[in-house]
Amino acid sequence: MGMIDVWRRRLRQLPLLFHPPENLRRRDMRLDIQATLTVRQGEYAIDCRSINISASGVLLDTSLPVKPGDRVEVTAERFRHTIPATVVRIGNGSTALRFDAPAAALTLVGWLTGEAGRR
């Protein structure tokens, strides 16, 4: 493949940067906040670290003993609210959760952002 063909291919991909397909878009901005969160399912609870978090969900740096579709609750130390979430993906040593109560999740994201700013 010649240099001109490479540039043509790259130029055809430029519109994807400005108008990505719906399946590649993120609903909410993700924040790279590493915080200790507690994930609870029934009597089982585990503390884990977040990789990133948004109003719609969180990516955790651990594989939890749950499966996609399971319902869990998420909270942080000294945060007084519990947020319901659904497991959406597990793999590569991480677990992705979708928050079921976005308004409460926004409160958590704001609180974690404030906590990160105090450190």
C-alpha positions in Angstrom: 0.0 0.0 0.0 1.4 3.3 -1.1 1.7 6.5 1.0 -1.1 8.1 -1.0 -3.5 5.2 -0.2 -2.6 5.4 3.5 -3.5 9.1 3.6 -6.7 8.6 1.6 -7.8 6.0 4.2 -7.0 8.2 7.1 -8.8 11.2 5.5 -11.9 9.0 5.1 -11.8 8.2 8.8 -11.7 11.9 9.9 -15.6 12.3 10.1 -15.6 9.6 12.7 -13.7 11.9 15.1 -16.4 14.6 14.9 -19.6 12.4 14.5 -18.9 8.9 15.8 -21.5 6.2 15.3 -24.1 5.9 18.0 -22.6 2.6 19.3 -19.2 4.3 19.9 -20.5 7.3 21.8 -20.4 7.7 25.6 -23.4 9.1 27.3 -21.5 10.8 30.1 -18.0 12.1 30.5 -15.7 9.7 32.4 -13.5 11.0 35.2 -10.3 9.2 36.1 -10.9 9.0 39.8 -9.3 6.3 41.8 -11.4 5.9 45.0 -12.2 3.0 47.3 -15.8 1.9 46.8 -17.8 -0.8 48.6 -19.8 -3.1 46.3 -22.5 -5.1 48.1 -24.8 -7.9 46.9 -26.9 -9.3 49.7 -24.7 -10.2 52.6 -21.5 -10.1 50.5 -19.5 -6.9 50.4 -16.1 -6.1 48.9 -14.0 -3.0 48.9 -12.5 -2.2 45.5 -10.8 0.7 43.6 -12.4 2.6 40.8 -10.6 3.1 37.5 -13.0 5.7 36.2 -16.5 6.9 37.0 -19.3 8.8 35.3 -22.9 9.6 36.0 -23.9 6.4 34.2 -21.5 3.9 35.7 -18.1 2.9 37.1 -15.2 0.7 36.1 -13.7 -1.2 39.0 -10.2 -2.5 39.2 -11.2 -6.0 40.2 -13.2 -9.0 39.1 -16.2 -9.5 41.4 -17.8 -12.9 41.9 -20.9 -11.7 40.1 -22.2 -12.1 36.5 -23.6 -9.6 34.0 -27.2 -8.6 34.9 -26.7 -9.0 38.7 -27.9 -6.1 40.8 -25.5 -4.7 43.4 -25.2 -1.6 45.6 -22.3 0.9 45.5 -21.2 3.3 48.2 -18.0 5.0 49.3 -16.5 5.5 52.8 -18.1 8.5 54.5 -20.6 8.9 51.6 -24.1 8.5 53.2 -26.0 7.2 50.1 -26.1 3.8 48.5 -26.5 3.6 44.7 -28.1 0.7 43.0 -26.2 -0.6 40.0 -26.3 -3.5 37.5 -23.2 -5.5 36.4 -22.7 -5.0 32.7 -19.3 -6.5 32.0 -16.6 -8.6 33.7 -13.2 -9.3 32.2 -9.5 -8.5 32.1 -9.4 -8.0 35.9 -12.1 -5.3 35.9 -15.8 -5.1 36.4 -18.1 -2.5 34.8 -21.3 -1.4 36.6 -24.2 0.8 35.3 -25.8 3.0 37.9 -29.6 2.5 38.1 -30.2 5.8 39.8 -28.3 8.5 37.7 -29.3 11.4 40.0 -27.8 9.6 43.0 -24.8 8.7 40.9 -24.2 12.4 40.1 -24.1 13.1 43.8 -21.5 10.4 44.3 -19.4 11.7 41.4 -19.5 15.2 42.8 -18.6 14.0 46.2 -15.7 11.9 44.9 -14.5 14.8 42.8 -14.5 17.0 46.0 -12.7 14.3 47.9 -10.0 14.0 45.2 -9.5 17.7 45.3 -8.8 17.7 49.0 -6.0 15.2 48.7 
